[in-house]
Amino acid sequence: MAVLRLGFPVIGVTDLDRAVAFWTAALPLSASEEWASPTWRNLVTADGVVDLSRAPSGG
């Protein structure tokens, strides 16, 4: 049976490189260069994708 996924989690971060380093060390994720930009990075696992988006600080 095929599963259709219409959405994926996006985490807003202020330091994209540091967030990529943290999440790839903490969880079984790897950074993908597909769609990579100075404000966006895909983290992939066998089960799906988590995306990081650079966001302004909340303070």
C-alpha positions in Angstrom: 0.0 0.0 0.0 1.4 3.4 -1.0 1.4 6.3 1.5 1.0 9.9 0.3 2.6 12.5 2.5 1.3 16.0 2.1 3.4 17.8 4.7 6.6 17.6 6.7 7.9 19.3 9.8 9.8 22.5 9.5 11.9 23.9 12.3 12.7 27.6 12.5 16.3 28.3 13.6 18.6 31.3 13.9 21.9 29.6 13.1 21.3 27.1 10.2 24.8 25.5 10.2 24.8 25.0 14.0 21.2 23.5 13.9 22.3 21.1 11.1 25.3 20.0 13.2 23.1 19.5 16.3 20.2 17.6 14.7 22.5 15.3 12.6 24.5 14.4 15.8 21.4 14.0 18.0 19.2 11.9 15.6 19.8 9.5 12.8 19.5 12.3 10.2 21.8 13.4 7.4 21.9 16.7 5.6 20.9 16.7 2.0 22.2 19.2 -0.5 19.0 19.0 -2.5 17.1 22.3 -2.1 19.9 23.6 0.1 20.3 27.3 0.3 21.6 29.9 2.8 18.1 29.9 4.5 16.9 26.2 4.0 18.3 22.7 4.6 16.7 19.3 4.3 17.6 16.6 6.9 16.7 13.2 5.7 16.1 9.8 7.3 14.9 6.5 5.9 11.4 7.4 7.1 11.1 11.0 5.8 12.4 14.5 5.9 12.7 17.3 8.5 13.4 20.7 7.2 15.3 23.6 8.8 14.5 27.2 7.9 16.5 30.2 9.0 14.1 32.5 10.9 14.7 35.8 12.7 15.2 35.6 16.4 12.2 35.9 18.6 13.8 38.5 20.9 
